[in-house]
Amino acid sequence: MEKNSELDQATLRLTVSACALLYIVVLAGLDPGAAKRYAPIIIYIVTFICASVFLRMAIKRWPGHFFWRRLFAMVHDYTGIAFAMVLGGEGALPIYAALLWVTLGNGMRFGSRYLALATVIALSTLVLIFWLNPFWHTQPYMFLMLIVTTIVVPAYAHILLKRTRIASEEAIAANQEKSRFLAQASHDLRQPIHSIGLFTACLRDARLGLEELRLVDNIDRSLHTVSQLFRSILDIYTLDHGKWVPQADTVHLGALLQDVVKQNTEAARWAGVELRLRACPYWVNVNPGMLTTMVQNLLSNALKYAPGQPVLIGVRRQGKGLAVVIYDKGRGIASEHLPEVFKEFYRVRHVRDKDVEGLGLGLSIVKRISQLLNVDIHIRSIVGQGTKVAISGLEQAAPRTSAPRVSGARDRLNGLRVCLVEDDANVLMATSALLEKWGCDVQGHSDGEGLSSDCDIVIADFDLGTKVSGAECIAAIRAQRGWEVPALVITGHDIERIRQSLQNMNVSVLAKPVRPPELRAVLLEQLKAMDRQGEAPTKSSSEPD
């Protein structure tokens, strides 16, 4: 929400006028003989405060930039100051500080234009005070000092404002340039990481010896670490720039957790961890991408710091809500470290910690996402016994459809006709090779313009150059086929932005780099949906042998 500077100015006006009233009352009390002289000032300041209250109410009721209202507020302020200084004489001299405050306050809050206008009105006010009060006729040098101060201080403030504005504009430009660079670098870095992961999966399925398989396993493990670090850095950047806006959806919590477990099967095998997931029949109202990121980061921590030990993931009822709980039997966290673990780059140091990959960003990301989702994150840990982490406050929802169940859907991808559209040659080659290893019939295209296909499913990169996008390719094939062909978009851009742009197209979206198990799981889900709807023409039914 944009800050209402005019409302702040009105609040401060009431505060300063109350202090001025208190000062005049004290003066009247210290000099009872001059009480009659101060009485009109007290009455005026009380009236001034009442008028200021109504002015503040108007500003709150009708916020916005209204020049004449701001001009009225300035005249209102300077009139009160002039009245007090004319009637108060020498004793009211400290009220000059309020005149200087009004001048600087208008400039600092509303800009150089209002600073210049306030300075002109302030100088006119001082001339009026000098003309109406004989005391100032006997103090010409003091009055000159006030005039000079009223000119010099705002002039210096104007210089500072100008420098600040220029620095702010340069910072905004630099930040925009950094955002553009990071967006492009993110896309360009995701491509090779994505293709290497797919090539590695192809090698794993090839007929290799034990030594070669061990090397492939090490490559895959290192790539998994790079992918996690890369995603953590991008998540922090996205959170820092407020680009992650939660949009809730009705999600089957058990299916979401099962997907996370599937995506971490290989990482768990490397760590010697047995992942145990308790079945969950509940539905929740939450942003699925953000909740997945939270669970993924917590599970990643458990795999790092509890190697060789089982990790349990479950869901518990908590009042009217639900909590996702992750238990591990790792080394635990000492109580003095618990308040610090959610800070960026903070890591609890132990012997051989240099062997544990990571930047210390995972829990920081979890904490910040929990604030966006309005859920709580709690950690309980005992050194030597393990750690329990709970994401609580999830809002339970009514099922949108019947809960996922294992049906007679095909559990293999043999014969699935895939239209693959990808403009990066290496990614196209790697994805095609992997899909063919899984038994798919792949129709590869490096350009989506004028595309035609009789496929069962479309897999498209979102960004295909300047002529056509992945979404347009999917729409063209659906229009050509006359039915809503299942589709999957894989993107190297901001996944939340892409999801929002495709929310009316009923397509799945994955972010590069995609892990092969993640890709396979999405394709199998698409197959199950096609079988349930009876919309998937198989090769045997649509083509003669």
LODREN-29313 format. One record per residue (C-alpha): residue in three letters; x, y, z. Coordinates in nm, 3 decimals. Example, Ala and Ser with C-alpha at 12.3 -4.5 7.8 and 13.67 -1.06 7.14 Angstrom:
// LODREN-29313
> ala, 1.230, -0.450, 0.780
> ser, 1.367, -0.106, 0.714
END
This chain:
// LODREN-29313
> met, 0.000, 0.000, 0.000
> glu, 0.134, 0.346, -0.092
> lys, 0.232, 0.562, 0.204
> asn, 0.001, 0.861, 0.265
> ser, 0.254, 1.140, 0.329
> glu, -0.016, 1.407, 0.360
> leu, -0.187, 1.209, 0.637
> asp, 0.146, 1.175, 0.817
> gln, 0.196, 1.550, 0.785
> ala, -0.151, 1.610, 0.933
> thr, -0.074, 1.379, 1.227
> leu, 0.255, 1.554, 1.292
> arg, 0.075, 1.892, 1.272
> leu, -0.147, 1.788, 1.561
> thr, 0.153, 1.669, 1.760
> val, 0.353, 1.990, 1.710
> ser, 0.054, 2.217, 1.781
> ala, -0.013, 2.026, 2.102
> cys, 0.352, 2.083, 2.205
> ala, 0.319, 2.454, 2.117
> leu, 0.004, 2.477, 2.330
> leu, 0.184, 2.314, 2.621
> tyr, 0.475, 2.557, 2.580
> ile, 0.248, 2.865, 2.585
> val, 0.060, 2.731, 2.888
> val, 0.392, 2.687, 3.072
> leu, 0.495, 3.044, 2.979
> ala, 0.164, 3.176, 3.112
> gly, 0.213, 2.980, 3.433
> leu, 0.567, 3.109, 3.488
> asp, 0.462, 3.473, 3.435
> pro, 0.112, 3.522, 3.584
> gly, 0.127, 3.892, 3.503
> ala, 0.147, 3.819, 3.133
> ala, -0.129, 3.556, 3.138
> lys, -0.374, 3.792, 2.967
> arg, -0.130, 3.833, 2.681
> tyr, -0.100, 3.457, 2.631
> ala, -0.474, 3.384, 2.665
> pro, -0.559, 3.477, 2.301
> ile, -0.272, 3.259, 2.182
> ile, -0.400, 2.963, 2.383
> ile, -0.752, 3.015, 2.246
> tyr, -0.619, 3.038, 1.891
> ile, -0.404, 2.724, 1.923
> val, -0.703, 2.529, 2.058
> thr, -0.905, 2.648, 1.759
> phe, -0.610, 2.560, 1.535
> ile, -0.602, 2.206, 1.675
> cys, -0.976, 2.161, 1.619
> ala, -0.943, 2.277, 1.259
> ser, -0.643, 2.046, 1.213
> val, -0.848, 1.750, 1.334
> phe, -1.111, 1.815, 1.068
> leu, -0.839, 1.862, 0.806
> arg, -0.686, 1.525, 0.898
> met, -1.027, 1.359, 0.874
> ala, -1.074, 1.502, 0.525
> ile, -0.731, 1.378, 0.417
> lys, -0.808, 1.030, 0.548
> arg, -1.152, 1.028, 0.386
> trp, -1.032, 1.158, 0.048
> pro, -0.668, 1.058, 0.002
> gly, -0.477, 1.177, -0.302
> his, -0.287, 1.471, -0.442
> phe, -0.498, 1.788, -0.414
> phe, -0.289, 2.104, -0.465
> trp, -0.539, 2.347, -0.314
> arg, -0.582, 2.133, -0.003
> arg, -0.208, 2.125, 0.049
> leu, -0.187, 2.500, -0.008
> phe, -0.466, 2.555, 0.245
> ala, -0.280, 2.335, 0.497
> met, 0.037, 2.543, 0.454
> val, -0.148, 2.874, 0.495
> his, -0.325, 2.724, 0.798
> asp, 0.012, 2.634, 0.955
> tyr, 0.184, 2.966, 0.885
> thr, -0.117, 3.168, 1.005
> gly, -0.105, 2.990, 1.341
> ile, 0.269, 3.045, 1.372
> ala, 0.236, 3.415, 1.281
> phe, -0.046, 3.469, 1.534
> ala, 0.158, 3.310, 1.815
> met, 0.480, 3.498, 1.733
> val, 0.306, 3.836, 1.688
> leu, 0.119, 3.820, 2.019
> gly, 0.386, 3.628, 2.210
> gly, 0.675, 3.855, 2.128
> glu, 1.015, 3.751, 2.258
> gly, 0.876, 3.459, 2.461
> ala, 0.725, 3.300, 2.151
> leu, 1.055, 3.303, 1.960
> pro, 1.105, 2.919, 1.993
> ile, 0.787, 2.876, 1.786
> tyr, 1.005, 2.977, 1.490
> ala, 1.121, 2.613, 1.496
> ala, 0.767, 2.518, 1.392
> leu, 0.791, 2.758, 1.095
> leu, 1.112, 2.592, 0.982
> trp, 0.957, 2.247, 1.037
> val, 0.653, 2.333, 0.821
> thr, 0.882, 2.458, 0.543
> leu, 1.111, 2.153, 0.542
> gly, 0.828, 1.909, 0.605
> asn, 0.637, 2.014, 0.293
> gly, 0.952, 1.987, 0.085
> met, 1.062, 1.651, 0.217
> arg, 0.718, 1.494, 0.182
> phe, 0.590, 1.651, -0.139
> gly, 0.901, 1.754, -0.336
> ser, 1.100, 2.059, -0.441
> arg, 0.798, 2.240, -0.590
> tyr, 0.623, 2.249, -0.253
> leu, 0.953, 2.333, -0.078
> ala, 0.987, 2.648, -0.290
> leu, 0.623, 2.744, -0.233
> ala, 0.655, 2.687, 0.143
> thr, 0.974, 2.896, 0.155
> val, 0.801, 3.191, -0.016
> ile, 0.505, 3.174, 0.226
> ala, 0.745, 3.141, 0.524
> leu, 0.938, 3.452, 0.423
> ser, 0.610, 3.644, 0.378
> thr, 0.504, 3.528, 0.725
> leu, 0.829, 3.656, 0.879
> val, 0.785, 3.995, 0.710
> leu, 0.429, 4.013, 0.846
> ile, 0.554, 3.929, 1.199
> phe, 0.825, 4.196, 1.176
> trp, 0.570, 4.454, 1.062
> leu, 0.306, 4.378, 1.328
> asn, 0.526, 4.327, 1.637
> pro, 0.735, 4.624, 1.765
> phe, 0.972, 4.385, 1.946
> trp, 1.126, 4.280, 1.616
> his, 1.193, 4.645, 1.522
> thr, 1.444, 4.655, 1.807
> gln, 1.607, 4.325, 1.695
> pro, 1.684, 4.377, 1.324
> tyr, 1.991, 4.152, 1.325
> met, 1.807, 3.867, 1.492
> phe, 1.527, 3.908, 1.242
> leu, 1.782, 3.906, 0.958
> met, 1.925, 3.582, 1.098
> leu, 1.577, 3.425, 1.085
> ile, 1.534, 3.542, 0.725
> val, 1.874, 3.400, 0.622
> thr, 1.803, 3.072, 0.802
> thr, 1.463, 3.043, 0.632
> ile, 1.636, 3.080, 0.292
> val, 1.957, 2.881, 0.346
> val, 1.815, 2.572, 0.519
> pro, 1.543, 2.502, 0.255
> ala, 1.796, 2.576, -0.023
> tyr, 2.032, 2.316, 0.121
> ala, 1.738, 2.077, 0.162
> his, 1.655, 2.131, -0.207
> ile, 2.010, 2.033, -0.304
> leu, 1.984, 1.718, -0.092
> leu, 1.643, 1.636, -0.238
> lys, 1.778, 1.673, -0.590
> arg, 2.077, 1.451, -0.516
> thr, 1.850, 1.196, -0.350
> arg, 1.612, 1.195, -0.645
> ile, 1.896, 1.146, -0.893
> ala, 2.046, 0.867, -0.680
> ser, 1.703, 0.705, -0.650
> glu, 1.646, 0.720, -1.026
> glu, 1.990, 0.570, -1.087
> ala, 1.921, 0.296, -0.831
> ile, 1.585, 0.216, -0.992
> ala, 1.746, 0.204, -1.337
> ala, 2.026, -0.019, -1.207
> asn, 1.775, -0.246, -1.035
> gln, 1.569, -0.276, -1.353
> glu, 1.884, -0.354, -1.549
> lys, 1.980, -0.615, -1.289
> ser, 1.632, -0.766, -1.311
> arg, 1.657, -0.789, -1.690
> phe, 2.004, -0.941, -1.666
> leu, 1.900, -1.195, -1.404
> ala, 1.589, -1.291, -1.599
> gln, 1.794, -1.351, -1.914
> ala, 2.079, -1.520, -1.725
> ser, 1.825, -1.737, -1.543
> his, 1.673, -1.852, -1.873
> asp, 2.013, -1.910, -2.035
> leu, 2.151, -2.102, -1.734
> arg, 1.840, -2.318, -1.694
> gln, 1.871, -2.448, -2.052
> pro, 2.207, -2.630, -2.019
> ile, 2.126, -2.755, -1.666
> his, 1.794, -2.887, -1.797
> ser, 1.951, -3.061, -2.098
> ile, 2.238, -3.211, -1.891
> gly, 1.983, -3.360, -1.651
> leu, 1.791, -3.521, -1.936
> phe, 2.107, -3.653, -2.106
> thr, 2.216, -3.801, -1.772
> ala, 1.881, -3.977, -1.736
> cys, 1.928, -4.123, -2.085
> leu, 2.275, -4.248, -1.990
> arg, 2.139, -4.409, -1.676
> asp, 1.899, -4.617, -1.887
> ala, 2.174, -4.720, -2.131
> arg, 2.370, -5.043, -2.107
> leu, 2.665, -4.920, -1.904
> gly, 2.910, -5.094, -1.680
> leu, 2.917, -5.050, -1.303
> glu, 3.200, -4.795, -1.319
> glu, 3.024, -4.590, -1.586
> leu, 2.698, -4.602, -1.389
> arg, 2.884, -4.476, -1.081
> leu, 3.019, -4.181, -1.282
> val, 2.671, -4.103, -1.418
> asp, 2.537, -4.119, -1.064
> asn, 2.800, -3.868, -0.947
> ile, 2.717, -3.634, -1.237
> asp, 2.347, -3.658, -1.155
> arg, 2.411, -3.591, -0.787
> ser, 2.627, -3.286, -0.859
> leu, 2.368, -3.157, -1.104
> his, 2.096, -3.200, -0.842
> thr, 2.300, -2.985, -0.600
> val, 2.353, -2.714, -0.864
> ser, 1.980, -2.714, -0.944
> gln, 1.888, -2.672, -0.578
> leu, 2.133, -2.384, -0.528
> phe, 2.010, -2.222, -0.848
> arg, 1.645, -2.247, -0.743
> ser, 1.723, -2.112, -0.395
> ile, 1.894, -1.804, -0.536
> leu, 1.606, -1.739, -0.775
> asp, 1.350, -1.791, -0.498
> ile, 1.526, -1.533, -0.277
> tyr, 1.540, -1.287, -0.568
> thr, 1.170, -1.339, -0.641
> leu, 1.076, -1.288, -0.275
> asp, 1.295, -0.977, -0.243
> his, 1.124, -0.813, -0.540
> gly, 0.772, -0.902, -0.435
> lys, 0.709, -1.098, -0.756
> trp, 0.568, -1.398, -0.574
> val, 0.201, -1.321, -0.515
> pro, 0.008, -1.613, -0.359
> gln, -0.304, -1.725, -0.546
> ala, -0.485, -1.997, -0.356
> asp, -0.626, -2.307, -0.519
> thr, -0.801, -2.618, -0.390
> val, -0.528, -2.882, -0.373
> his, -0.523, -3.248, -0.269
> leu, -0.256, -3.237, 0.003
> gly, -0.173, -3.607, -0.019
> ala, -0.109, -3.586, -0.393
> leu, 0.107, -3.276, -0.350
> leu, 0.323, -3.445, -0.084
> gln, 0.346, -3.761, -0.293
> asp, 0.478, -3.557, -0.586
> val, 0.745, -3.399, -0.365
> val, 0.852, -3.743, -0.241
> lys, 0.874, -3.875, -0.599
> gln, 1.091, -3.581, -0.701
> asn, 1.330, -3.654, -0.413
> thr, 1.357, -4.031, -0.458
> glu, 1.704, -4.014, -0.615
> ala, 1.831, -3.759, -0.362
> ala, 1.705, -3.982, -0.079
> arg, 1.884, -4.282, -0.229
> trp, 2.210, -4.086, -0.246
> ala, 2.171, -3.985, 0.120
> gly, 2.074, -4.337, 0.228
> val, 1.743, -4.205, 0.359
> glu, 1.416, -4.395, 0.358
> leu, 1.133, -4.151, 0.286
> arg, 0.810, -4.250, 0.456
> leu, 0.488, -4.071, 0.361
> arg, 0.168, -4.132, 0.551
> ala, -0.139, -4.133, 0.332
> cys, -0.341, -3.812, 0.353
> pro, -0.704, -3.776, 0.231
> tyr, -0.730, -3.400, 0.297
> trp, -0.776, -3.109, 0.061
> val, -0.642, -2.761, 0.140
> asn, -0.689, -2.409, 0.007
> val, -0.335, -2.289, -0.066
> asn, -0.096, -2.185, -0.342
> pro, 0.042, -2.525, -0.451
> gly, 0.370, -2.390, -0.593
> met, 0.461, -2.205, -0.272
> leu, 0.366, -2.495, -0.044
> thr, 0.566, -2.734, -0.262
> thr, 0.870, -2.506, -0.234
> met, 0.837, -2.499, 0.145
> val, 0.810, -2.879, 0.177
> gln, 1.089, -2.928, -0.078
> asn, 1.329, -2.705, 0.117
> leu, 1.246, -2.871, 0.450
> leu, 1.288, -3.217, 0.300
> ser, 1.617, -3.114, 0.141
> asn, 1.745, -3.006, 0.483
> ala, 1.641, -3.339, 0.634
> leu, 1.829, -3.529, 0.361
> lys, 2.142, -3.318, 0.420
> tyr, 2.156, -3.331, 0.797
> ala, 2.003, -3.674, 0.867
> pro, 2.182, -3.903, 0.618
> gly, 2.128, -4.272, 0.667
> gln, 1.820, -4.216, 0.884
> pro, 1.449, -4.249, 0.797
> val, 1.247, -3.934, 0.734
> leu, 0.873, -3.932, 0.798
> ile, 0.626, -3.691, 0.634
> gly, 0.273, -3.672, 0.766
> val, -0.030, -3.449, 0.810
> arg, -0.200, -3.371, 1.142
> arg, -0.519, -3.194, 1.234
> gln, -0.472, -2.876, 1.438
> gly, -0.804, -2.727, 1.543
> lys, -0.985, -2.631, 1.223
> gly, -0.666, -2.642, 1.017
> leu, -0.401, -2.891, 0.912
> ala, -0.026, -2.915, 0.960
> val, 0.237, -3.080, 0.742
> val, 0.498, -3.234, 0.972
> ile, 0.844, -3.364, 0.877
> tyr, 1.036, -3.578, 1.128
> asp, 1.399, -3.682, 1.099
> lys, 1.640, -3.865, 1.330
> gly, 1.943, -3.654, 1.245
> arg, 2.191, -3.485, 1.476
> gly, 1.944, -3.215, 1.582
> ile, 1.987, -2.843, 1.645
> ala, 2.099, -2.694, 1.976
> ser, 1.847, -2.462, 2.142
> glu, 2.072, -2.155, 2.112
> his, 2.069, -2.189, 1.732
> leu, 1.693, -2.230, 1.685
> pro, 1.608, -1.854, 1.690
> glu, 1.871, -1.793, 1.420
> val, 1.811, -2.073, 1.169
> phe, 1.557, -1.873, 0.962
> lys, 1.812, -1.600, 0.885
> glu, 1.966, -1.590, 0.539
> phe, 2.303, -1.770, 0.505
> tyr, 2.290, -1.889, 0.867
> arg, 2.418, -2.242, 0.912
> val, 2.476, -2.438, 1.231
> arg, 2.842, -2.534, 1.217
> his, 2.949, -2.887, 1.302
> val, 3.249, -3.101, 1.227
> arg, 3.271, -3.188, 0.855
> asp, 3.009, -2.930, 0.766
> lys, 3.214, -2.846, 0.461
> asp, 3.081, -3.170, 0.314
> val, 2.721, -3.046, 0.335
> glu, 2.618, -2.849, 0.027
> gly, 2.408, -2.535, 0.047
> leu, 2.409, -2.163, 0.111
> gly, 2.187, -2.150, 0.420
> leu, 1.893, -2.008, 0.224
> gly, 1.641, -2.291, 0.252
> leu, 1.485, -2.209, 0.588
> ser, 1.491, -1.837, 0.513
> ile, 1.286, -1.903, 0.200
> val, 1.048, -2.126, 0.400
> lys, 0.995, -1.854, 0.662
> arg, 0.928, -1.580, 0.410
> ile, 0.686, -1.792, 0.207
> ser, 0.503, -1.885, 0.529
> gln, 0.443, -1.514, 0.591
> leu, 0.302, -1.475, 0.238
> leu, 0.072, -1.776, 0.285
> asn, -0.024, -1.669, 0.638
> val, 0.081, -2.004, 0.785
> asp, 0.316, -2.081, 1.075
> ile, 0.645, -2.267, 1.076
> his, 0.768, -2.433, 1.396
> ile, 1.088, -2.625, 1.469
> arg, 1.147, -2.854, 1.765
> ser, 1.483, -3.024, 1.789
> ile, 1.686, -3.226, 2.040
> val, 2.059, -3.269, 1.984
> gly, 2.136, -3.629, 1.902
> gln, 1.771, -3.729, 1.864
> gly, 1.637, -3.541, 1.562
> thr, 1.419, -3.255, 1.444
> lys, 1.049, -3.200, 1.389
> val, 0.938, -2.920, 1.155
> ala, 0.569, -2.830, 1.114
> ile, 0.391, -2.609, 0.862
> ser, 0.070, -2.532, 1.049
> gly, -0.237, -2.320, 0.981
> leu, -0.324, -2.472, 0.644
> glu, -0.690, -2.407, 0.563
> gln, -0.882, -2.729, 0.499
> ala, -1.110, -2.722, 0.193
> ala, -1.392, -2.930, 0.053
> pro, -1.280, -3.175, -0.218
> arg, -1.300, -3.026, -0.565
> thr, -1.327, -3.371, -0.720
> ser, -1.299, -3.722, -0.588
> ala, -0.964, -3.798, -0.433
> pro, -0.697, -3.939, -0.663
> arg, -0.702, -4.314, -0.675
> val, -0.508, -4.585, -0.849
> ser, -0.718, -4.692, -1.144
> gly, -0.667, -4.902, -1.453
> ala, -0.490, -4.615, -1.622
> arg, -0.180, -4.697, -1.819
> asp, 0.128, -4.688, -1.598
> arg, 0.368, -4.688, -1.893
> leu, 0.438, -4.440, -2.169
> asn, 0.480, -4.694, -2.452
> gly, 0.322, -4.573, -2.774
> leu, 0.236, -4.225, -2.647
> arg, 0.260, -3.981, -2.936
> val, 0.432, -3.665, -2.816
> cys, 0.460, -3.340, -3.008
> leu, 0.775, -3.178, -2.865
> val, 0.839, -2.811, -2.950
> glu, 1.172, -2.670, -2.831
> asp, 1.394, -2.410, -2.999
> asp, 1.713, -2.507, -2.811
> ala, 1.882, -2.788, -3.009
> asn, 2.046, -2.955, -2.707
> val, 1.726, -2.950, -2.500
> leu, 1.527, -3.083, -2.797
> met, 1.777, -3.366, -2.848
> ala, 1.795, -3.455, -2.478
> thr, 1.418, -3.448, -2.424
> ser, 1.352, -3.653, -2.738
> ala, 1.610, -3.914, -2.637
> leu, 1.464, -3.945, -2.287
> leu, 1.103, -3.973, -2.408
> glu, 1.204, -4.235, -2.664
> lys, 1.378, -4.432, -2.388
> trp, 1.042, -4.432, -2.208
> gly, 0.874, -4.573, -2.520
> cys, 0.717, -4.254, -2.657
> asp, 0.681, -4.175, -3.025
> val, 0.832, -3.826, -3.042
> gln, 0.761, -3.567, -3.311
> gly, 1.031, -3.304, -3.253
> his, 0.998, -2.946, -3.378
> ser, 1.243, -2.659, -3.332
> asp, 0.994, -2.400, -3.463
> gly, 0.629, -2.376, -3.369
> glu, 0.519, -2.170, -3.669
> gly, 0.262, -2.348, -3.887
> leu, 0.272, -2.655, -3.664
> ser, 0.049, -2.956, -3.737
> ser, 0.039, -3.282, -3.541
> asp, -0.176, -3.587, -3.464
> cys, -0.016, -3.628, -3.120
> asp, -0.169, -3.747, -2.792
> ile, 0.006, -3.478, -2.589
> val, 0.198, -3.155, -2.654
> ile, 0.516, -3.064, -2.468
> ala, 0.630, -2.711, -2.553
> asp, 0.884, -2.461, -2.431
> phe, 0.706, -2.135, -2.350
> asp, 0.959, -1.906, -2.520
> leu, 1.012, -2.012, -2.881
> gly, 1.146, -1.685, -3.017
> thr, 0.972, -1.381, -3.158
> lys, 0.726, -1.546, -3.399
> val, 0.519, -1.781, -3.183
> ser, 0.501, -1.893, -2.820
> gly, 0.445, -2.238, -2.672
> ala, 0.094, -2.137, -2.566
> glu, 0.010, -2.038, -2.924
> cys, 0.142, -2.372, -3.050
> ile, -0.084, -2.559, -2.807
> ala, -0.384, -2.348, -2.905
> ala, -0.315, -2.409, -3.277
> ile, -0.295, -2.788, -3.234
> arg, -0.612, -2.793, -3.025
> ala, -0.795, -2.589, -3.287
> gln, -0.669, -2.820, -3.561
> arg, -0.766, -3.140, -3.373
> gly, -1.101, -3.007, -3.250
> trp, -1.053, -3.115, -2.888
> glu, -0.849, -3.010, -2.586
> val, -0.530, -3.206, -2.643
> pro, -0.343, -3.248, -2.310
> ala, -0.045, -3.017, -2.293
> leu, 0.260, -2.943, -2.082
> val, 0.460, -2.619, -2.090
> ile, 0.822, -2.624, -1.973
> thr, 0.970, -2.279, -1.908
> gly, 1.292, -2.116, -1.801
> his, 1.111, -1.795, -1.703
> asp, 0.926, -1.696, -1.384
> ile, 0.696, -1.995, -1.338
> glu, 0.430, -1.808, -1.137
> arg, 0.397, -1.545, -1.411
> ile, 0.369, -1.818, -1.677
> arg, 0.109, -2.007, -1.471
> gln, -0.102, -1.692, -1.442
> ser, -0.083, -1.628, -1.816
> leu, -0.192, -1.988, -1.890
> gln, -0.449, -2.034, -1.615
> asn, -0.739, -2.045, -1.864
> met, -0.576, -2.302, -2.095
> asn, -0.579, -2.608, -1.866
> val, -0.211, -2.696, -1.916
> ser, 0.052, -2.822, -1.673
> val, 0.359, -2.601, -1.618
> leu, 0.706, -2.714, -1.512
> ala, 1.010, -2.496, -1.444
> lys, 1.348, -2.570, -1.594
> pro, 1.561, -2.747, -1.492
> val, 1.310, -3.035, -1.480
> arg, 1.407, -3.357, -1.305
> pro, 1.321, -3.664, -1.519
> pro, 1.108, -3.823, -1.240
> glu, 0.911, -3.498, -1.223
> leu, 0.853, -3.501, -1.600
> arg, 0.754, -3.868, -1.598
> ala, 0.512, -3.816, -1.307
> val, 0.336, -3.531, -1.489
> leu, 0.307, -3.736, -1.809
> leu, 0.158, -4.030, -1.617
> glu, -0.094, -3.798, -1.452
> gln, -0.189, -3.667, -1.794
> leu, -0.239, -4.026, -1.913
> lys, -0.464, -4.108, -1.617
> ala, -0.672, -3.797, -1.684
> met, -0.700, -3.890, -2.052
> asp, -0.812, -4.244, -1.966
> arg, -1.074, -4.122, -1.718
> gln, -1.218, -3.884, -1.978
> gly, -1.198, -4.135, -2.261
> glu, -1.037, -3.868, -2.480
> ala, -0.701, -4.024, -2.552
> pro, -0.692, -4.201, -2.886
> thr, -0.430, -4.473, -2.861
> lys, -0.209, -4.564, -3.145
> ser, -0.382, -4.897, -3.194
> ser, -0.728, -4.740, -3.218
> ser, -0.639, -4.448, -3.440
> glu, -0.396, -4.607, -3.682
> pro, -0.394, -4.940, -3.865
> asp, -0.117, -5.183, -3.788
END
